[in-house]
Amino acid sequence: MTSKNNDKLVVFESLGFSSIPAFYLYTKRNYSIKYFTIDPRLERSMWFQKLLTKYHANKIKWDDFDLDFNMKSHDQALNNVEKVYCTILKDSKLIHQMASLFNSEKIQLVYKKDLVENLEIFYHRYLCVNEIAEATKSITLISSDFTHFLKITGAELKPNVRIPLSSRVFNSAKSIVIKPFYLAALGFFPLWILGWKTRRIVLKRNPSKKYKNGFRVYGNDWGFLFKYRRVDFLLDEKSLTKDNSIFCVESKISDSYRKDLNSKYDVADVRATLHEIDLGFIKDNLIKKIIPTTVLSFFFSVFKPVYTIKTTIGILYYYMTWTMFTKKYNLNNYVVYTHFEKYHVVRNIIFSQNNIKTWYYVHSTHHFDVFENPQKNDTMRHVIYSYMYYDNLVSWGRKSNDIFTRCINYFAKFQTVGCLWSEHARMITDNGVISDTSKYAFAKFKTKDLKIIGVFDTTFGDQVPLQKGDMVPFLEGILRFLERNPDVGVIFKQKKIFEEMETLNPDNFDIYYKLYENLQSHERCYSTGRFGETCEVIAASDLVVSACFTSTTPEALGARKKAIFFDAADSFKGYYYDQFPKMVAHGFDDFESIVKYWLYEIGDIEFESYINTYVIPEIDAYADGKAITRFRELLNGEDT
């Protein structure tokens, strides 16, 4: 991190309304000010923004540090979570009570997931403060949750960092004031269920509805925006049909998405599951189980941290929700992707006890582990990939399992089927389909006598590996290659729409916008926009080029299409994908050379040998474009 030397610096762990007096006090004493988070209401406040600007108060950001530094907090959290858990929760009466409710010790995973996420936040701030202290004479840290975790982890701050007694006392007092409210919420939980969540109580519930498969719906999933990669991509109208499938909405989705979904399929609104309950459910679950559990948990939680009490309330809520769900719906399978959130464990324990198999499928291999620096002893683990509990992990190849096996997880089976999305590209190619992407691209190019490169950028900025220094030379390199090679055309698929890019990267948006505009206006570049079909771009291309290390290159290789990564800033030399010959181009000269190698020097026989030698089974287990078919067979109970 680049930092000026400061004689006096105050760091706020969180800037909120209660911090304003301290903020004024330290500005009057000529302290420099930094902060980690800010109350959203203050962030939206014009007058407070003016104060931040006036006193040069700066947020401590992800990109103030390099990727290796930012990932250390995940490693430390994962290394210490079991020890900390034993200190504060293991063998506690609260845990025994919750395990008794579920008849499963696996419920501890919810608490461990919550703890490891809190620990990661603590360790990140702890490491940042100690790093900043290297270039600062003295730091005053105004903490919120920091002191609690500092005590239970035994971590030590640098000698020139101090937490004022007033800050410690204030946080203790705040905890004393806040905890009774959460204890009250826990104590009155049964009344909240009956009085707030329940809209109607019936004498007897209707018979449960039978479905073969349930599919989790997300607010930010593909929905019906695309032709191929849709929320219903697994349905084949043979064995997996609209009649034996139900789409389950677990979180908020847009009204338009809900309307589309309801018009096509049976839909279960999980959040409304408790709106109608029957007397039998009240007797068997609320009275016999939840009320006794709530009363005992109340007393067992008095000396527990607030975050543990909040998690307990969440567990009880999802216990009621998913128990009622299984009374209303009878499923064989439940399919999800990227569902790491801690309460998935509650759902999956209940599903397991009701003979519903849970399936987590890998939808991308753009994971942190492929950015592991071979020169450093960092494992690039991430806390979101820990304490997961599913019957099946459906993955692409050996490498795509790595991010999950590096952490403590509970998958009963690893089902390796190949890259799911390769099947769409392979289907277009094998069927000789002239896609809309091809039609529009060649209409712009005005000639078919071109080699086509499909180009994919990726997300960059906060909380992700690639930054401005990676993406700007990537776009510049593609433009430069077009100028120098008139026999090549580019079909460009961008990851984000401009509005999203401006929100994520407001400081540098003008730079990106100009580069994207120059690329899209080039006579030999056709841009599909954000909502172009990825598989159509891959199928239309002689070579696919992806920013590091987004999963479109593995998708193309899984469809037996030539593909590479372009490390334009030469940031990732020697990383994972460098073990495969000419798969990563470092810098422009290497890029131009490798592109020409794949376009003009390697024939079909040599490329088949390359796929069989390097891609199978490491990147894609089969590389035959049949992964979706295999997944469907697994859901049908067939041995693949």
C-alpha positions as CSV (number, residue, x, y, z in Angstrom):
1,M,0.0,0.0,0.0
2,T,1.2,3.5,-0.8
3,S,0.7,5.8,2.2
4,K,2.1,9.1,3.2
5,N,3.7,9.3,6.6
6,N,1.3,10.6,9.2
7,D,2.2,11.8,12.7
8,K,-1.3,11.2,14.0
9,L,-4.0,9.0,12.4
10,V,-7.4,7.9,13.7
11,V,-9.0,4.9,12.1
12,F,-12.7,4.3,12.6
13,E,-13.8,0.7,12.3
14,S,-17.3,2.0,11.4
15,L,-18.5,5.5,11.0
16,G,-22.0,5.9,12.3
17,F,-24.1,8.5,14.0
18,S,-22.6,7.6,17.3
19,S,-19.2,8.3,15.9
20,I,-19.9,11.9,14.9
21,P,-18.7,13.4,18.2
22,A,-15.4,11.5,18.1
23,F,-15.1,12.4,14.4
24,Y,-15.3,16.1,15.2
25,L,-13.0,15.8,18.2
26,Y,-10.2,14.2,16.2
27,T,-10.6,16.6,13.3
28,K,-10.2,19.5,15.7
29,R,-7.0,17.9,17.1
30,N,-5.6,17.7,13.5
31,Y,-5.7,14.0,13.1
32,S,-5.8,12.4,9.7
33,I,-8.9,10.2,9.4
34,K,-9.5,6.8,7.8
35,Y,-12.4,4.4,8.1
36,F,-13.4,0.9,7.0
37,T,-17.2,1.2,6.8
38,I,-19.8,4.0,7.0
39,D,-23.5,4.0,7.8
40,P,-25.4,4.0,4.5
41,R,-27.5,6.9,5.7
42,L,-24.3,9.0,6.4
43,E,-22.9,7.9,3.0
44,R,-26.0,9.3,1.3
45,S,-25.9,12.5,3.4
46,M,-24.6,15.5,1.4
47,W,-23.5,17.4,4.6
48,F,-21.5,14.5,5.9
49,Q,-19.9,13.9,2.5
50,K,-18.8,17.5,2.6
51,L,-17.3,16.9,6.0
52,L,-15.4,13.8,4.7
53,T,-14.1,15.9,1.8
54,K,-13.2,18.9,4.0
55,Y,-11.2,16.8,6.4
56,H,-9.7,14.5,3.8
57,A,-11.2,11.4,5.5
58,N,-10.5,8.4,3.3
59,K,-12.1,5.0,3.2
60,I,-9.7,2.0,3.5
61,K,-10.4,0.2,0.3
62,W,-9.8,-3.3,-1.1
63,D,-7.6,-1.9,-3.9
64,D,-5.3,-0.1,-1.4
65,F,-3.6,-3.4,-1.0
66,D,-2.7,-6.2,-3.4
67,L,-4.6,-9.5,-3.8
68,D,-2.2,-11.6,-1.8
69,F,-2.5,-9.2,1.2
70,N,-6.3,-9.1,0.9
71,M,-6.6,-12.9,1.0
72,K,-4.5,-13.3,4.1
73,S,-7.5,-12.5,6.3
74,H,-9.4,-15.5,4.8
75,D,-6.5,-17.8,5.6
76,Q,-6.2,-16.6,9.1
77,A,-9.9,-16.9,9.7
78,L,-10.0,-20.4,8.4
79,N,-6.9,-21.4,10.3
80,N,-8.4,-20.1,13.6
81,V,-12.1,-20.6,13.4
82,E,-12.2,-24.1,15.0
83,K,-10.1,-23.0,17.9
84,V,-12.2,-19.9,18.5
85,Y,-15.4,-21.9,18.2
86,C,-14.2,-24.3,20.8
87,T,-13.5,-21.3,23.1
88,I,-16.9,-19.6,22.8
89,L,-19.5,-22.2,21.7
90,K,-18.4,-25.9,21.6
91,D,-20.1,-28.0,24.3
92,S,-22.3,-25.0,25.2
93,K,-25.9,-25.8,26.3
94,L,-27.1,-23.5,23.4
95,I,-25.5,-25.7,20.8
96,H,-26.7,-28.9,22.4
97,Q,-30.2,-27.5,22.5
98,M,-30.1,-26.6,18.7
99,A,-28.6,-30.0,17.9
100,S,-31.4,-31.6,19.8
101,L,-34.0,-29.7,17.8
102,F,-32.6,-30.8,14.5
103,N,-31.5,-34.2,15.7
104,S,-28.2,-33.4,13.9
105,E,-24.8,-32.1,15.0
106,K,-24.5,-30.5,11.6
107,I,-26.4,-27.5,12.8
108,Q,-23.0,-26.4,14.3
109,L,-22.0,-25.5,10.7
110,V,-24.3,-22.5,10.7
111,Y,-22.6,-21.1,13.8
112,K,-19.1,-21.9,12.4
113,K,-20.0,-20.2,9.1
114,D,-21.2,-17.1,10.9
115,L,-18.1,-17.1,13.0
116,V,-15.6,-17.6,10.2
117,E,-17.2,-14.7,8.2
118,N,-16.9,-12.4,11.3
119,L,-13.4,-13.5,11.9
120,E,-12.4,-12.7,8.3
121,I,-13.7,-9.2,8.7
122,F,-11.8,-8.8,11.9
123,Y,-8.5,-10.2,10.5
124,H,-8.8,-8.0,7.4
125,R,-9.1,-4.9,9.6
126,Y,-6.4,-6.1,12.0
127,L,-3.9,-6.7,9.1
128,C,-4.8,-3.4,7.5
129,V,-4.3,-1.4,10.7
130,N,-0.9,-3.1,11.4
131,E,0.1,-2.5,7.8
132,I,-0.8,1.2,7.9
133,A,1.0,1.4,11.3
134,E,4.3,0.7,9.4
135,A,4.2,4.1,7.8
136,T,2.5,6.0,10.7
137,K,3.9,7.4,13.9
138,S,0.8,6.6,15.9
139,I,-2.7,5.2,15.2
140,T,-5.8,5.6,17.4
141,L,-8.3,2.9,16.5
142,I,-12.0,3.6,17.3
143,S,-13.4,0.1,17.4
144,S,-16.8,-1.5,17.3
145,D,-16.6,-5.3,17.1
146,F,-12.8,-5.2,16.9
147,T,-12.0,-5.4,20.6
148,H,-14.2,-8.5,21.1
149,F,-12.4,-10.5,18.5
150,L,-9.0,-9.1,19.5
151,K,-9.5,-10.6,22.9
152,I,-10.8,-14.0,21.8
153,T,-8.2,-14.5,19.1
154,G,-5.2,-13.3,21.1
155,A,-4.1,-11.2,18.1
156,E,-1.6,-8.3,18.9
157,L,-1.6,-4.9,17.4
158,K,1.6,-3.0,16.6
159,P,3.0,-1.0,19.6
160,N,2.0,2.3,17.9
161,V,-1.6,1.4,17.7
162,R,-3.9,2.0,20.6
163,I,-7.6,1.6,21.3
164,P,-8.8,4.4,23.7
165,L,-10.5,3.3,26.9
166,S,-13.4,5.4,26.0
167,S,-13.9,3.3,22.8
168,R,-13.8,0.1,24.8
169,V,-16.2,1.3,27.4
170,F,-18.6,2.6,24.8
171,N,-18.7,-0.7,22.9
172,S,-19.2,-2.6,26.1
173,A,-22.1,-0.3,27.0
174,K,-23.6,-0.6,23.6
175,S,-23.5,-4.4,23.8
176,I,-25.2,-4.3,27.2
177,V,-27.9,-2.0,25.7
178,I,-28.4,-4.0,22.5
179,K,-28.3,-7.5,23.8
180,P,-31.6,-7.4,25.7
181,F,-33.4,-6.5,22.4
182,Y,-32.1,-9.6,20.7
183,L,-32.8,-11.7,23.7
184,A,-36.4,-10.4,23.7
185,A,-36.6,-11.2,20.0
186,L,-35.5,-14.7,20.7
187,G,-37.9,-15.1,23.7
188,F,-40.9,-13.8,21.7
189,F,-40.0,-15.7,18.6
190,P,-43.1,-18.1,18.7
191,L,-45.4,-15.1,19.1
192,W,-43.6,-13.3,16.1
193,I,-44.3,-16.4,14.0
194,L,-48.0,-16.5,14.9
195,G,-48.6,-12.8,15.0
196,W,-46.5,-11.5,12.1
197,K,-45.4,-14.2,9.7
198,T,-48.7,-16.2,9.7
199,R,-51.6,-14.8,7.8
200,R,-54.0,-17.7,8.0
201,I,-54.4,-20.8,10.2
202,V,-56.3,-23.7,8.7
203,L,-57.7,-26.8,10.4
204,K,-56.1,-29.2,8.0
205,R,-53.5,-28.6,5.3
206,N,-53.9,-29.7,1.7
207,P,-52.0,-32.8,0.6
208,S,-48.4,-32.1,-0.4
209,K,-47.6,-31.4,-4.1
210,K,-45.2,-33.9,-5.7
211,Y,-42.3,-32.7,-7.9
212,K,-39.3,-34.5,-9.1
213,N,-37.0,-31.4,-8.9
214,G,-36.9,-28.1,-7.2
215,F,-34.7,-25.3,-8.6
216,R,-33.6,-22.4,-6.5
217,V,-34.3,-18.9,-8.0
218,Y,-32.1,-15.9,-7.4
219,G,-32.7,-12.2,-7.7
220,N,-29.6,-11.9,-9.8
221,D,-29.6,-15.1,-11.8
222,W,-30.1,-15.3,-15.6
223,G,-33.8,-15.7,-15.5
224,F,-35.1,-15.6,-19.1
225,L,-32.6,-12.9,-20.3
226,F,-30.7,-15.4,-22.5
227,K,-31.7,-18.0,-25.1
228,Y,-29.5,-20.7,-23.7
229,R,-28.2,-20.0,-20.2
230,R,-31.6,-19.6,-18.5
231,V,-32.9,-20.5,-15.1
232,D,-34.6,-23.5,-16.7
233,F,-31.6,-24.8,-18.6
234,L,-31.8,-28.3,-17.1
235,L,-35.3,-29.0,-18.3
236,D,-35.4,-31.1,-21.4
237,E,-39.2,-31.8,-21.6
238,K,-38.4,-35.5,-21.6
239,S,-37.6,-36.6,-18.1
240,L,-37.2,-33.2,-16.6
241,T,-40.3,-31.3,-17.5
242,K,-42.3,-28.2,-16.5
243,D,-44.8,-30.6,-15.0
244,N,-42.4,-32.4,-12.6
245,S,-40.4,-29.3,-11.7
246,I,-40.9,-26.3,-9.4
247,F,-39.0,-23.1,-9.1
248,C,-38.4,-21.9,-5.6
249,V,-38.0,-18.2,-4.8
250,E,-35.9,-17.9,-1.6
251,S,-35.0,-14.2,-1.9
252,K,-36.4,-11.0,-3.4
253,I,-36.8,-11.0,-7.2
254,S,-38.2,-8.2,-9.5
255,D,-41.9,-8.1,-10.2
256,S,-41.2,-8.6,-13.9
257,Y,-39.1,-11.7,-13.3
258,R,-41.8,-13.1,-11.0
259,K,-44.4,-12.5,-13.6
260,D,-42.4,-14.3,-16.3
261,L,-41.7,-17.2,-13.9
262,N,-45.3,-17.6,-12.9
263,S,-46.4,-17.6,-16.5
264,K,-44.2,-20.5,-17.4
265,Y,-43.8,-22.7,-14.4
266,D,-45.0,-23.7,-11.0
267,V,-43.4,-21.4,-8.4
268,A,-43.0,-21.7,-4.7
269,D,-42.5,-18.4,-2.8
270,V,-40.4,-19.8,0.1
271,R,-40.6,-16.5,2.0
272,A,-44.4,-16.9,2.1
273,T,-44.3,-20.5,3.3
274,L,-45.5,-19.6,6.8
275,H,-48.3,-17.4,5.6
276,E,-50.6,-20.4,5.9
277,I,-50.1,-23.0,8.5
278,D,-52.4,-25.7,10.0
279,L,-53.2,-26.6,13.6
280,G,-51.3,-29.9,13.3
281,F,-48.1,-28.0,12.4
282,I,-48.6,-25.6,15.3
283,K,-49.0,-28.5,17.7
284,D,-46.2,-30.6,16.4
285,N,-43.6,-28.0,15.7
286,L,-44.4,-24.6,17.4
287,I,-45.8,-25.9,20.7
288,K,-43.9,-29.2,21.1
289,K,-40.5,-28.1,19.7
290,I,-40.0,-24.4,19.1
291,I,-41.5,-23.0,22.4
292,P,-39.4,-25.3,24.6
293,T,-36.3,-24.6,22.4
294,T,-36.9,-20.9,22.5
295,V,-37.3,-20.8,26.3
296,L,-34.1,-22.8,26.9
297,S,-32.1,-21.0,24.2
298,F,-33.1,-17.7,25.8
299,F,-31.4,-18.6,29.1
300,F,-28.4,-20.3,27.4
301,S,-27.8,-17.2,25.3
302,V,-27.6,-14.6,28.0
303,F,-23.8,-14.6,28.1
304,K,-23.3,-15.3,24.3
305,P,-22.3,-12.6,21.8
306,V,-25.0,-10.7,20.0
307,Y,-24.1,-12.2,16.6
308,T,-24.6,-15.7,18.1
309,I,-28.1,-14.7,19.3
310,K,-29.0,-13.3,15.9
311,T,-27.8,-16.6,14.2
312,T,-29.9,-18.6,16.7
313,I,-33.0,-16.6,15.8
314,G,-32.3,-17.1,12.1
315,I,-31.9,-20.9,12.6
316,L,-35.3,-21.1,14.3
317,Y,-37.0,-19.1,11.6
318,Y,-35.5,-21.2,8.8
319,Y,-36.4,-24.4,10.8
320,M,-40.0,-23.3,10.7
321,T,-39.9,-22.2,7.1
322,W,-38.3,-25.3,5.6
323,T,-40.2,-27.7,7.9
324,M,-43.5,-26.2,6.6
325,F,-42.1,-26.3,3.1
326,T,-41.6,-30.1,3.2
327,K,-45.2,-30.4,4.4
328,K,-46.4,-28.5,1.3
329,Y,-44.0,-29.9,-1.3
330,N,-42.6,-33.4,-1.9
331,L,-39.4,-33.3,-3.9
332,N,-36.7,-35.7,-5.0
333,N,-34.0,-33.2,-5.7
334,Y,-33.2,-29.6,-4.9
335,V,-30.7,-27.8,-7.2
336,V,-28.7,-24.6,-6.4
337,Y,-25.6,-22.7,-7.5
338,T,-23.5,-20.2,-5.6
339,H,-25.6,-20.6,-2.4
340,F,-23.0,-20.2,0.3
341,E,-25.2,-18.3,2.8
342,K,-25.0,-20.0,6.3
343,Y,-28.7,-20.9,6.6
344,H,-28.5,-23.2,3.6
345,V,-27.4,-25.7,6.2
346,V,-30.7,-25.5,8.0
347,R,-32.6,-26.2,4.7
348,N,-30.3,-29.1,3.8
349,I,-30.5,-30.8,7.1
350,I,-34.3,-30.7,6.9
351,F,-34.2,-31.9,3.3
352,S,-31.9,-34.7,4.1
353,Q,-34.3,-35.9,6.8
354,N,-37.1,-35.8,4.2
355,N,-35.1,-37.8,1.6
356,I,-34.6,-34.8,-0.7
357,K,-31.2,-34.8,-2.3
358,T,-29.4,-31.5,-2.5
359,W,-27.2,-30.6,-5.5
360,Y,-24.8,-27.7,-5.7
361,Y,-23.4,-27.1,-9.2
362,V,-20.3,-25.2,-10.2
363,H,-21.4,-22.5,-12.6
364,S,-17.9,-20.8,-13.0
365,T,-14.3,-21.7,-12.3
366,H,-13.3,-18.0,-11.9
367,H,-12.2,-18.7,-8.3
368,F,-9.5,-17.2,-6.2
369,D,-7.4,-20.4,-6.1
370,V,-6.3,-19.9,-9.7
371,F,-4.7,-16.6,-8.6
372,E,-2.4,-18.3,-6.2
373,N,1.1,-16.8,-6.4
374,P,3.7,-19.5,-6.7
375,Q,6.3,-17.2,-5.1
376,K,4.3,-16.8,-1.9
377,N,3.0,-19.2,0.6
378,D,-0.7,-18.2,0.2
379,T,-3.4,-20.7,-0.4
380,M,-6.0,-18.3,-1.8
381,R,-8.8,-19.8,0.3
382,H,-12.0,-17.9,0.7
383,V,-14.4,-18.1,3.7
384,I,-17.5,-18.2,1.5
385,Y,-16.4,-21.7,0.2
386,S,-16.3,-23.1,3.7
387,Y,-18.8,-25.0,6.0
388,M,-21.0,-26.0,3.1
389,Y,-23.4,-28.9,3.5
390,Y,-24.8,-30.7,0.4
391,D,-25.3,-34.2,-0.8
392,N,-23.7,-33.5,-4.2
393,L,-21.1,-31.1,-5.7
394,V,-21.5,-31.1,-9.5
395,S,-18.2,-29.9,-10.9
396,W,-16.4,-29.5,-14.2
397,G,-13.0,-31.2,-13.7
398,R,-10.4,-31.9,-11.0
399,K,-9.4,-28.2,-10.6
400,S,-12.9,-27.0,-10.0
401,N,-13.1,-29.1,-6.9
402,D,-10.0,-27.4,-5.4
403,I,-11.6,-24.3,-3.9
404,F,-14.0,-26.5,-2.0
405,T,-11.5,-29.2,-0.8
406,R,-9.2,-26.5,0.6
407,C,-11.7,-25.6,3.3
408,I,-13.9,-27.6,5.7
409,N,-17.0,-28.7,3.7
410,Y,-19.4,-31.5,3.8
411,F,-20.3,-32.9,0.3
412,A,-21.3,-36.5,0.4
413,K,-20.4,-37.0,-3.3
414,F,-18.3,-35.2,-5.9
415,Q,-20.0,-35.6,-9.3
416,T,-17.7,-34.5,-12.1
417,V,-19.6,-33.9,-15.3
418,G,-17.5,-31.4,-17.4
419,C,-18.2,-27.8,-18.1
420,L,-22.0,-27.3,-18.2
421,W,-22.0,-24.4,-20.6
422,S,-19.8,-26.1,-23.1
423,E,-22.8,-28.2,-24.2
424,H,-24.5,-25.1,-25.6
425,A,-21.5,-24.1,-27.7
426,R,-21.0,-27.7,-28.9
427,M,-24.6,-28.0,-29.8
428,I,-24.5,-24.9,-32.0
429,T,-21.3,-26.0,-33.7
430,D,-22.4,-29.7,-34.3
431,N,-25.8,-28.7,-35.6
432,G,-24.3,-26.2,-38.0
433,V,-26.5,-23.4,-36.6
434,I,-25.8,-20.0,-37.9
435,S,-26.5,-18.0,-34.8
436,D,-27.8,-14.4,-34.5
437,T,-24.4,-13.4,-33.2
438,S,-22.7,-14.7,-36.4
439,K,-25.2,-13.0,-38.6
440,Y,-24.9,-9.6,-37.0
441,A,-21.1,-9.9,-36.7
442,F,-20.5,-10.7,-40.4
443,A,-23.0,-8.1,-41.4
444,K,-20.8,-5.5,-39.8
445,F,-17.5,-7.0,-41.0
446,K,-18.8,-7.0,-44.6
447,T,-16.6,-10.0,-45.4
448,K,-16.4,-13.6,-44.2
449,D,-12.7,-13.9,-45.0
450,L,-11.6,-13.2,-41.5
451,K,-10.3,-15.2,-38.6
452,I,-12.7,-14.6,-35.7
453,I,-11.6,-14.0,-32.1
454,G,-14.2,-14.1,-29.4
455,V,-13.1,-11.7,-26.6
456,F,-14.5,-11.7,-23.0
457,D,-13.6,-9.2,-20.3
458,T,-14.4,-9.8,-16.7
459,T,-15.4,-8.1,-13.5
460,F,-12.8,-5.8,-12.0
461,G,-12.5,-3.5,-9.1
462,D,-13.6,-3.9,-5.4
463,Q,-13.4,-7.4,-3.9
464,V,-12.1,-9.2,-7.0
465,P,-8.6,-10.0,-8.3
466,L,-8.5,-7.8,-11.5
467,Q,-8.1,-4.1,-11.1
468,K,-7.8,-1.0,-13.4
469,G,-4.1,-1.9,-14.0
470,D,-5.2,-5.2,-15.5
471,M,-8.3,-4.3,-17.5
472,V,-7.1,-1.1,-19.2
473,P,-4.1,-2.8,-20.9
474,F,-6.4,-5.8,-21.8
475,L,-8.7,-3.5,-23.8
476,E,-5.8,-1.5,-25.2
477,G,-4.2,-4.8,-26.3
478,I,-7.2,-6.0,-28.2
479,L,-7.5,-2.7,-30.0
480,R,-3.8,-2.7,-30.9
481,F,-4.1,-6.3,-32.2
482,L,-7.0,-5.3,-34.4
483,E,-5.0,-2.4,-35.9
484,R,-2.0,-4.6,-36.6
485,N,-3.9,-7.6,-38.0
486,P,-6.4,-6.7,-40.7
487,D,-7.2,-10.4,-41.4
488,V,-8.8,-10.7,-37.9
489,G,-12.3,-9.8,-36.7
490,V,-13.4,-9.6,-33.0
491,I,-16.7,-10.5,-31.5
492,F,-16.7,-8.8,-28.1
493,K,-18.9,-9.9,-25.1
494,Q,-18.7,-7.5,-22.2
495,K,-19.4,-8.6,-18.6
496,K,-21.2,-5.6,-17.3
497,I,-23.5,-2.9,-18.7
498,F,-22.0,0.6,-18.4
499,E,-24.3,1.6,-15.5
500,E,-23.0,-1.3,-13.5
501,M,-19.4,-0.4,-14.4
502,E,-19.9,3.2,-13.4
503,T,-21.3,2.1,-10.0
504,L,-18.4,-0.3,-9.4
505,N,-15.6,2.0,-10.7
506,P,-16.8,5.6,-10.5
507,D,-13.3,7.1,-10.3
508,N,-12.1,5.5,-13.5
509,F,-15.3,5.1,-15.5
510,D,-14.4,7.7,-18.2
511,I,-11.2,5.7,-19.0
512,Y,-13.1,2.4,-19.4
513,Y,-16.0,4.0,-21.3
514,K,-13.7,5.5,-23.9
515,L,-11.8,2.2,-24.4
516,Y,-15.0,0.2,-24.7
517,E,-16.4,2.8,-27.1
518,N,-13.3,2.7,-29.3
519,L,-13.4,-1.1,-29.4
520,Q,-17.1,-1.3,-30.2
521,S,-16.9,1.3,-32.9
522,H,-14.0,-0.5,-34.7
523,E,-15.0,-1.7,-38.2
524,R,-13.8,-5.2,-37.4
525,C,-15.3,-5.5,-34.0
526,Y,-18.9,-6.5,-33.3
527,S,-20.0,-6.1,-29.7
528,T,-22.8,-8.3,-28.4
529,G,-23.4,-6.1,-25.4
530,R,-24.0,-7.4,-21.9
531,F,-26.8,-9.7,-22.9
532,G,-25.1,-11.4,-25.8
533,E,-25.1,-15.2,-25.9
534,T,-21.7,-16.4,-24.6
535,C,-22.1,-19.8,-26.3
536,E,-22.8,-18.2,-29.6
537,V,-19.7,-16.1,-29.4
538,I,-17.6,-19.2,-28.6
539,A,-19.2,-21.2,-31.4
540,A,-18.6,-18.5,-33.9
541,S,-14.9,-18.0,-32.9
542,D,-11.7,-19.5,-34.3
543,L,-10.1,-18.6,-31.0
544,V,-11.5,-17.4,-27.6
545,V,-9.6,-14.8,-25.6
546,S,-10.5,-14.2,-22.0
547,A,-9.3,-11.8,-19.3
548,C,-7.6,-13.7,-16.5
549,F,-8.9,-16.1,-15.4
550,T,-12.6,-15.9,-16.2
551,S,-14.3,-19.2,-17.1
552,T,-15.1,-18.6,-20.7
553,T,-11.8,-20.0,-21.7
554,P,-12.5,-23.3,-19.9
555,E,-16.0,-23.2,-21.4
556,A,-14.5,-23.0,-24.9
557,L,-11.9,-25.7,-24.3
558,G,-14.7,-27.9,-23.0
559,A,-16.5,-27.5,-26.3
560,R,-13.1,-28.3,-28.0
561,K,-12.7,-24.7,-29.2
562,K,-9.3,-23.1,-29.1
563,A,-9.0,-20.7,-26.2
564,I,-6.4,-18.7,-24.2
565,F,-6.1,-16.1,-21.4
566,F,-4.6,-12.6,-22.0
567,D,-2.6,-11.3,-19.0
568,A,-2.1,-7.9,-20.6
569,A,-0.4,-6.4,-17.6
570,D,1.9,-9.4,-17.1
571,S,0.5,-9.7,-13.5
572,F,0.1,-13.4,-13.2
573,K,3.2,-15.1,-14.6
574,G,3.8,-18.6,-13.2
575,Y,0.2,-18.9,-11.9
576,Y,-1.9,-22.1,-12.2
577,Y,-2.8,-21.9,-16.0
578,D,0.8,-21.4,-17.0
579,Q,1.4,-25.1,-16.6
580,F,-0.5,-25.6,-19.8
581,P,1.5,-24.7,-22.9
582,K,0.5,-21.4,-24.6
583,M,-2.7,-21.1,-22.6
584,V,-1.7,-17.7,-21.1
585,A,-0.3,-14.8,-23.0
586,H,1.7,-12.4,-20.8
587,G,2.0,-8.9,-22.3
588,F,1.1,-7.8,-25.8
589,D,4.1,-9.3,-27.8
590,D,3.4,-12.7,-26.2
591,F,-0.3,-12.3,-26.9
592,E,0.2,-11.5,-30.6
593,S,2.6,-14.5,-31.0
594,I,0.3,-17.0,-29.2
595,V,-2.8,-15.8,-31.1
596,K,-1.1,-16.4,-34.4
597,Y,0.2,-19.8,-33.2
598,W,-3.3,-21.0,-32.4
599,L,-4.9,-19.4,-35.5
600,Y,-2.4,-20.4,-38.1
601,E,0.1,-23.0,-36.9
602,I,-2.0,-25.7,-35.1
603,G,-4.3,-28.0,-37.0
604,D,-7.2,-30.1,-35.8
605,I,-5.2,-33.2,-35.0
606,E,-2.6,-31.3,-32.9
607,F,-5.4,-29.5,-31.1
608,E,-7.2,-32.7,-30.3
609,S,-4.0,-34.1,-28.8
610,Y,-3.7,-30.9,-26.7
611,I,-7.2,-31.3,-25.3
612,N,-6.6,-34.9,-24.5
613,T,-3.3,-34.2,-22.9
614,Y,-3.8,-31.0,-20.9
615,V,-7.6,-30.2,-20.6
616,I,-8.9,-33.7,-19.7
617,P,-9.4,-34.4,-16.8
618,E,-7.9,-31.4,-15.1
619,I,-10.0,-28.5,-16.5
620,D,-12.9,-30.5,-18.0
621,A,-13.4,-34.1,-17.2
622,Y,-14.6,-35.1,-20.7
623,A,-14.4,-32.0,-23.0
624,D,-17.1,-33.5,-25.1
625,G,-19.9,-30.9,-24.6
626,K,-22.2,-33.3,-22.8
627,A,-22.1,-32.0,-19.2
628,I,-25.7,-30.8,-19.0
629,T,-26.8,-34.2,-20.3
630,R,-24.8,-35.9,-17.6
631,F,-26.2,-33.7,-14.9
632,R,-29.7,-34.5,-16.1
633,E,-28.9,-38.2,-15.9
634,L,-27.8,-37.8,-12.4
635,L,-31.0,-36.0,-11.4
636,N,-32.9,-38.9,-13.0
637,G,-31.0,-41.3,-10.8
638,E,-28.9,-42.7,-13.7
639,D,-25.3,-43.9,-13.3
640,T,-23.2,-41.7,-15.6
